[in-house]
């Protein structure tokens, strides 16, 4: 797998040098984009402590993006994502890409092919959905049917062109523990670091997108494997499907993780199911998610979110709803067995 990925990279570089003129009319010019999601929340926890009952939460990123097309048809681009809040990973994904008739290659800090190609159940609200959400307040494990173990570790990813609705992607990550520039991560000026818990990682994904009359279909399948110096290999298998018709979207997804969280023999199962209905600017719906831990740790977590969103104008969406969580054994939350989160907010994209 490693030789295939590196060989593909060399081939693309050679193509860029030999296919016609490599000049472009203009250099890459960066443009600004991103999002900001602001929520007012009220929470009811199972524990009887001194938490305040309400809070305000912000989540956002500023994206610096740009691209240019050379005379030979190759498109080169850059994507740099700055967190809009203080964090140890202040600069999130940072990568360059090249694309053409051969497909697309990402190089840098970005999620794996299986993650980027994954489809989950439809979410009725912004930020507070139950598949790798951008906002959380329940105190429980993050719910996700997308493979997240290697996250933004530096990698190279190739995507084929889409044929008859199908597309395939593959990623190679030299070190699953490392992301250039993060706290405790590697530096562009130092030797290669010693291996950590996670070593090389490989990801393969395939998805399908098509429309039949007025019915839209999206489906995905992914596999990630992270080799380890201390435990057996960590594996993630993910699958999802989503169908849309007459204003409805229904879908579900599943992920199995073996040796979850770098823990030997810890097996994790994630599910989510959802249905939404939308007409014009309105969308309402419900989503359910469940997590089970087996073997090295046992536990169960059930979660549901009910809510809706309304598009006020271009890039401006109001949303609101309620979440309920109930965890048992190893999946009890930091604030107890149960939590209910009420939220209302506005999401801006720019």
N, C-alpha and C positions, 0 to 999 in steps of 0.2 A: 504493500500500500504506500509506504513512504517513498519507494523508488518511483512508483507511478506518478505520485503527486509532484515530486521534484522534477521528473522528466517532463511532465506537462508544463511546468513553469518555464523550463529551459526552451521548450518548443514555442511557447507564447512569446518569449523574449526574442527568439530568432525570427519569428513572424513579424514582430514589430520593426525589426531592423531591415528586413528584406522585402517586405510587401510594399512596393511603390515608395513614394516620398514620405518621410517621417515628419514633415513640417506641418505646423498648424497655423491658422491665420492669427490666433490670439492665444496668449498664455491663459492658464486657469484663473478665473476670477471668482473669489468666494462670495457667497450670498448667505444671509442669515435666515434661519428658520428655527423651529422648535415648538415647545408647548409649555403651558403652566396650568396646573390643576389645583384649585384652592377649594377646601372643604371645611364646613362647620360641622362638628360631630358631637353627639351625646352618647355616652356609653353606660351600660349597666353590667357590672362584672359580678361573678360569683363570690369573690372574696370581699371581706368587709375591712377595707383599709382606708387610707386618706387620699385616694385619687380624686382629683377634681372631676365633676360630672361632664364637663364640656371642654372642647378644645378646638383649635384651628390648625389645619394641616396644609402645607404647600408641597407640591412635587412638580418639578419641571426641568427642562434642559434647553440650552441654546445650541443650535446646530450650525456649524460652519461647513458649507458644502459647495462644491464646484466641480466642473468638468470641462473638457475640451475634446473635440474630435479632430484627429489628424487627417491629413490628405489621403492616407491609405485606408481610412474608414475606422480605425481603432479609436475607441473612446477611453480616455483616462480621467479618473476623478478622485476626489478626496472627501472624507466625511469625518469631522471632528466634533464630538458631542461633550459640551461643558455642563456639568451639573449646576442647577440654579439654586443650590443650597450647599452648606458646608458638609463635606464628606471626605473620608479617607481616600476615596477614588474620585477626586474632584473632576478629572477628565474621564468620561465614561468611554464608550467605544471610540476608537481612532484607527482608521484604516484607509488604504487607497484601493482602487479597483481599476481593472481594464476589461473592456467588453467589446465584442464584435460578433461576426457570424459564427465563431466557435463557441460562444457562450459568454460567461463572465467569471472573473477571478477576483476574489477579495484577499488582501494581504494585510494583516494587522490585528488589532484588538476588536474582535467582533464575535457574535455568537456562532455556534456550529451550524452546519448545513441542516441537520435534523431539526434544530430549534427554529431556524428561520423558515423552514418549509412546513412546520407543524400547523394543523388546524384543530381548534378545540370547539367546545360548545359556544353558541352566541352569548354575549354578555349584555344584560339589559341596561347597564350603567357604565359611566366612565370611571376609571381609576379603581373602583371598589369591586370589580368582578372577581371571580373565584378561579382564575387561571393566571398565575404569575402576576398578581396585581401590583400597581404602582403605589397604592396606599393601603395601609393596614393599621388596625388599632385593637384587634381582639387578643393579641398576645399568644397566638398559636403558630404552628409551623406554616411556612408559606406554601399555599396550594398551587400545584402546577403539573399539568400533564405533558408539558414541553420539557425536553431534556435540558437540564440546567447545570450539570456537574462541572463542565469545563468553562461555562459562562463566557467571559470576555478574555480568557487567556489568549495570547497571541497565536494566530493560526493562519493557514492558507486554505481557502475554500474555492472550489470550482463548481459552477452551475452550467448544465447543458442548456442549449436553446429548448424551448417548449415545443414538443411534437405531439400533435393530435391530443392536446390537453395535458400531456405528461411532461414532467421535468425531473431530472435527477441532480443531486448535489453531493459533494464529498468534501470532508475537511481533514486536514492533518495538523495536529497541535504538538509541537516539539516537547513542551513541558506544561502539563495541566495545572501546575501550581503558579505559573508566572504570567504576569501582564506588565509590559514595559511601563515604568514610571509610577506604579502604584506603591503604596506604603508597604515595605517589606518585599517588594517585587524586584525585578531585575532593572538594570540601567543600560542605556545604549553605549556606555563607555567601559563596562566591566567584562571580565571573562565570563564564559557560560557557568552558571551556578551548579553546585552539586544537586543531585536529584533529591526531591522531597518525597512526600507520600505519593503524589500523583506524578507519573512519568508521561510517556507519549500517549496521545489520545487520537482516536480515529472516529469519524462520524460519516454516516451515509443516510441520505434522505431521498424520498421520492414523493411527489404529490401530483394530484390530478385536478384540473379545473375545467369545467365545461358547462354549457347551458343547453338544455333540451326544451325547445319551445319556450315556456315561461318558467321552467324549473331549473334552478342553478344547483350545481353539485361541486363540492370541494372535498377532497379526501387526501390523507397523508399517512406515511409510514416512515419511521426512522429508527436507526440503531446507532448508539454511541458505545465505545469501549475505551476505558482509561486504564492503561497498564499501571501497576503499582510496585514499589520496591518493598512494601511492608505487608500487604494483604493480597488476596486474590484479585484479579482484574475486576474493576467496577464496570457494570454494564447497565445501559438504559435502553429499553424498547418502548417506542411510543407510536400511537395510532390515533387518528381522529377523522370524523366525517361531519359535514355540515350541508344541509339542504335548504334551499329557499324557494318559496312559492306563495303567490297571492298575499304578499306582505308579511308572511311568516318566515322565520328561520328556526330550524330545529337541528340539534346536533349533539354529539357526545365524543369523548376522548378518553384514552386510557394510557397509563405509563407504568411499566414495571422497572424497578431499580434493584439490582443485586449488589450487595456490599455498600448499601446507601451510606452517604456521609463518611466515606472511608472507614466504615465499621464492618469487620469481618462477619459474614453470614447474616447481616441485617437486610431483610427484604422489605421493600416498600411498594405499595400499590396506590396509585392515584387515579381517581375517576372524576369526570364532570359531565353533567347533562344540562341542557338548557333549551329554552324556547323564548323567542321574542316575536312581537308583532309591531309593525310600523306602518304608518301612513303619513305622507308628507313629512313634516319636521318632527313628528312624534314617534317614539319607540318605547314600548313597555315590555316587561318580561320577568322571568324567574330563572335562576340557575342554581343547581345543586352540585356539591362536590364532596368527595369522601377520600380519606387516607387510611390505610391499614399498614401496620408494621408487624412483621413476623420474625420468628427465630431469635436473633440476638436481642431484639427488643419487641415487646408486644404493645399494641395500642390501637385506638380507633379515634377518628375525628370526622364528624359530620358538620357540614356548613351549607347555608342557603342564603341567597340574596334575592330580594324582590325590589324592583324599582323601575325607573324610567328616565328618559332624557328628552330634551327638546332643543332643536337647533334654532337659536335666536337670530343668527345671521352667519355670514361666512366666517368660519373659524371660531365661532362662539356657541358653546353648548351648555345649557343648564341641566343639572341632573340631581336626583335624590332617591333615597331608598333606605332599606334596613337590612342588616346582616344578622344572622344568628349562628353561633358556633357551640358545639358540645364535644368535648374531648374526654378520653378515658385512658388510664394507665400511662404509658410513655408519651402519649399525645395530649395530656392535660396542658392547658395554657399557663402562662406565667401569672395570670390573674384568676386562676381557678378552672373548674370544669366547664363553665358556660360563660358566654358573653353575648350581649346584644348591642349592636352599633347602629345608631341612626345617623344619617349623613345627608347633607345638601350642599351643593357646590356649583362651581362654574369652571369649565375647561376652555382654555384659549389655545388655539394653534396659530402659528405665524410663520 
